Amino acid sequence: MRTWAGAWIVGLLIVVAGHAPAVAGDSLYGKVTEVRNAGLVILDYGKGTYAVRLIGIDAPTEGPPAAEATSFVSKLVLGRNARIRFDHKAQNGEMVSQLLADDPKTGVKDVGLELVRAGLARKQQGYDYKYGELAAAEGEARKAKRGLWAQTSQPK
């Protein structure tokens, strides 16, 4: 009887954990099925989809820079397996997360970091990863005058 009760409790805990809300640091795997813009993708995780907002970056939203940034993200993630590292859920329901995409040639890529490194997005004011990777990537893009930093006058 005790064995059955223990198994029942463990099973109940597994079911409850499966329905618990996501907390910061949780990971979820799926496939990117749509790139709405450089900072927003749709991830199909098998049982549904999430709108995933890339954390820590400000990507252009209009004009040629926005099209270039969106194309960059599409080439990196569209139709590929990816993982999100959840931070928080925005009021509009978007999952604000770090997006890590499987690149068959070079391994796992942090999409937000790659956008900033390519000069196609800026580091969000007041935000950076634990070891300052976004600031370093933005500094590298500025120094090399890539993307947004290629203009003669520096954008603010």
C-alpha positions as CSV (number, residue, x, y, z in Angstrom):
1,M,0.0,0.0,0.0
2,R,2.8,2.4,0.9
3,T,4.5,1.8,-2.5
4,W,1.3,2.6,-4.4
5,A,0.7,5.8,-2.3
6,G,4.3,7.0,-3.0
7,A,3.9,6.3,-6.7
8,W,0.6,8.2,-6.7
9,I,2.2,11.2,-4.9
10,V,5.2,11.3,-7.3
11,G,2.8,11.1,-10.3
12,L,0.7,13.9,-8.9
13,L,3.8,16.1,-8.5
14,I,4.8,15.5,-12.1
15,V,1.4,16.5,-13.4
16,V,1.3,19.6,-11.2
17,A,4.9,20.6,-12.3
18,G,3.9,20.2,-15.9
19,H,1.1,22.8,-15.5
20,A,3.0,25.2,-13.3
21,P,3.8,28.6,-14.8
22,A,7.3,29.2,-16.2
23,V,9.8,30.9,-14.0
24,A,12.9,32.9,-14.9
25,G,15.6,30.6,-16.1
26,D,13.3,27.9,-17.4
27,S,14.1,26.5,-20.8
28,L,11.7,25.4,-23.5
29,Y,12.6,23.8,-26.8
30,G,10.9,24.0,-30.1
31,K,11.1,25.1,-33.7
32,V,11.0,28.7,-35.0
33,T,8.1,28.9,-37.4
34,E,7.8,32.6,-38.0
35,V,10.0,35.7,-37.7
36,R,7.7,38.7,-37.3
37,N,10.6,41.2,-36.9
38,A,14.1,41.1,-35.7
39,G,13.0,41.1,-32.1
40,L,10.0,38.8,-32.2
41,V,9.7,35.2,-33.4
42,I,7.1,32.5,-33.0
43,L,8.3,29.2,-31.4
44,D,6.3,26.0,-31.9
45,Y,6.9,23.8,-28.8
46,G,4.8,21.0,-29.9
47,K,1.7,21.6,-27.8
48,G,1.3,25.2,-29.0
49,T,3.2,28.3,-29.9
50,Y,4.7,31.2,-28.1
51,A,5.5,34.7,-29.3
52,V,9.1,35.2,-28.1
53,R,10.5,38.7,-27.6
54,L,14.3,38.7,-27.6
55,I,15.6,40.1,-24.3
56,G,18.1,42.8,-23.9
57,I,18.1,44.3,-27.5
58,D,16.5,47.2,-29.3
59,A,16.2,46.2,-33.0
60,P,15.1,48.7,-35.6
61,T,11.4,48.6,-36.4
62,E,11.2,50.4,-39.8
63,G,13.0,51.1,-43.0
64,P,16.0,49.3,-44.5
65,P,17.8,48.6,-41.2
66,A,14.6,46.8,-39.9
67,A,14.4,44.7,-43.1
68,E,18.1,43.8,-42.9
69,A,17.8,42.8,-39.2
70,T,14.7,40.7,-39.8
71,S,16.4,39.0,-42.7
72,F,19.4,38.2,-40.5
73,V,17.2,36.7,-37.9
74,S,15.3,34.7,-40.5
75,K,18.5,33.2,-41.9
76,L,19.6,32.3,-38.4
77,V,16.5,30.7,-37.0
78,L,13.6,30.2,-39.3
79,G,12.6,26.5,-39.6
80,R,15.3,25.5,-37.1
81,N,15.3,24.0,-33.7
82,A,15.7,26.5,-30.9
83,R,15.6,26.9,-27.2
84,I,14.3,29.9,-25.2
85,R,15.7,30.7,-21.7
86,F,12.7,32.4,-20.2
87,D,13.0,35.7,-18.2
88,H,9.5,37.0,-17.9
89,K,6.1,37.3,-19.6
90,A,5.2,40.7,-20.9
91,Q,1.8,42.2,-20.3
92,N,0.9,41.5,-24.0
93,G,1.7,37.8,-23.5
94,E,5.0,37.7,-25.2
95,M,7.6,35.4,-23.6
96,V,10.6,37.7,-23.0
97,S,13.5,35.3,-23.4
98,Q,17.0,34.7,-24.6
99,L,16.8,32.7,-27.9
100,L,19.4,30.1,-28.6
101,A,19.3,28.6,-32.1
102,D,20.9,25.5,-33.5
103,D,23.2,26.4,-36.3
104,P,24.2,23.2,-38.1
105,K,27.6,24.6,-39.1
106,T,28.7,26.5,-36.0
107,G,26.6,25.1,-33.1
108,V,24.3,27.1,-30.8
109,K,24.0,30.8,-31.4
110,D,22.5,33.4,-29.1
111,V,20.3,35.3,-31.6
112,G,20.1,38.6,-29.7
113,L,23.9,38.6,-29.1
114,E,24.5,37.9,-32.8
115,L,22.2,40.7,-33.9
116,V,24.1,43.2,-31.7
117,R,27.5,41.8,-32.8
118,A,26.4,42.3,-36.5
119,G,25.4,45.9,-35.7
120,L,21.8,45.2,-36.5
121,A,20.5,46.0,-33.0
122,R,21.6,47.9,-30.0
123,K,22.0,46.7,-26.4
124,Q,18.9,47.7,-24.4
125,Q,19.6,50.6,-22.1
126,G,20.3,49.3,-18.6
127,Y,20.4,45.6,-19.5
128,D,23.2,43.2,-20.2
129,Y,23.8,39.5,-19.7
130,K,25.7,38.4,-16.6
131,Y,29.2,38.9,-18.1
132,G,28.6,42.0,-20.2
133,E,28.4,40.1,-23.5
134,L,25.9,42.5,-25.1
135,A,28.0,45.6,-24.3
136,A,31.1,43.9,-25.6
137,A,29.3,42.9,-28.8
138,E,28.0,46.4,-29.3
139,G,31.4,47.9,-28.7
140,E,32.9,45.4,-31.3
141,A,30.2,46.4,-33.9
142,R,30.7,50.2,-33.3
143,K,34.5,49.8,-33.6
144,A,34.2,47.8,-36.8
145,K,31.4,50.2,-38.1
146,R,29.0,47.4,-38.8
147,G,25.3,47.8,-39.5
148,L,23.7,50.7,-37.6
149,W,27.2,52.0,-36.8
150,A,28.3,52.2,-40.4
151,Q,26.6,55.6,-40.8
152,T,28.8,58.7,-40.7
153,S,26.9,60.1,-37.7
154,Q,26.4,57.8,-34.7
155,P,22.7,57.0,-34.0
156,K,21.5,57.7,-30.5
